[in-house]
């Protein structure tokens, strides 16, 4: 994990030296999370908080690496048992291409890697049952109120199964496996 984080920092540092303009910021907001695939779960409300760098490549295009703490998971109801909450906490590192349609409106897309920090099922530690890394792809849009303040809506499609030791007999089993699904609304402030 250290090698991945150090590599990401090196890539960002190289980008900063070659970029026309770089701005740093902080962001935070609400997550509406669930699992996609052939699983019977309901949405869980969480949050995300972290920082980002917006590296302008050309006037209307920027690369935006982020480092976010994100609470994710889902509500479940097993037959014969009570409802429960499965809470998965991640450190997510998305790297987005951000395109300015106008000065106010932006669209963004890019890959994300997440590192599992903790996993709790009704307060019990279940981290050993879940994969330590998660891969996803982000699609989003944003509105800039000012040069510093913006609001963004983003959807993260999970690309990898979250359950550790999931054996897949065929590709259909993989597609039906539980994957993270996150809809996030976040307020951001650039310095």
C-alpha positions, -999 to +999 in steps of 0.1 A: +000+000+000+029+024+008+043+018-027+010+027-043+006+059-022+042+070-028+038+063-066+006+084-066+024+113-048+053+111-073+029+113-102+011+143-087+044+160-080+055+155-116+021+169-127+025+199-105+058+209-120+045+206-156+010+221-151-001+256-161-019+261-128-024+240-097-049+247-070-055+227-038-088+222-020-108+204+006-142+187+001-168+169+021-204+157+016-229+129+018-228+094+003-257+072-006-242+038-008-253+003-017-240-029-033-247-037-070-249-072-083-273-100-074-275-090-037-306-080-017-295-048+001-308-013+007-290+021+006-270+034+035-263+071+041-226+079+048-201+107+043-168+116+026-142+141+035-107+148+021-086+169-001-077+173-038-055+191-063-068+205-095-040+206-121-049+226-152-035+209-184-051+233-208-077+261-203-107+238-202-091+205-190-077+196-156-065+164-139-079+161-103-063+136-080-081+133-046-075+116-013-109+109+005-121+091+036-154+075+026-180+056+046-197+031+025-217-001+028-254-012+028-284-023+049-294-059+047-322-082+058-315-119+059-344-143+062-349-153+098-326-125+112-329-088+120-320-060+097-284-049+099-259-023+087-227-033+070-203-004+072-171-004+051-147+026+055-123+033+027-094+057+019-102+063-018-078+078-043-097+088-075-078+105-104-103+124-126-102+142-159-122+173-154-136+192-184-150+227-181-180+230-204-184+266-192-167+285-164-195+273-141-203+237-153-179+208-153-180+171-161-155+146-148-146+109-151-118+086-140-106+055-121-104+051-084-087+027-060-099+023-025-081+009+006-103-008+032-097+008+066-124-010+086-155-032+081-182-035+108-214-056+108-236-043+136-204-033+155-186-066+150-152-064+131-156-083+098-126-068+079-111-102+073-141-112+051-136-082+027-110-074+001-084-048+012-085-029-021-115-018-042-115-006-078-141+017-093-148+042-120-163+077-114-187+098-135-198+132-123-207+168-129-202+200-109-213+236-106-188+264-096-206+291-076-174+311-074-137+305-083-133+289-049-167+272-040-183+244-060-208+216-056-204+182-073-225+151-079-206+119-086-215+082-091-189+055-085-194+022-103-177-007-085-155-027-108-143-054-083-161-076-058-159-066-022-161-100-006-127-117+000-124-152-012-153-150-036-149-179-060-164-173-094-172-203-116-179-181-146-181-145-157-218-143-148-210-151-111-184-123-111-210-098-126-235-109-100-211-105-070-214-076-046-197-044-057-196-009-042-221+016-056-218+052-044-237+083-052-220+113-036-229+150-033-200+171-021-192+207-014-156+217-023-135+248-015-103+256-036-076+278-021 
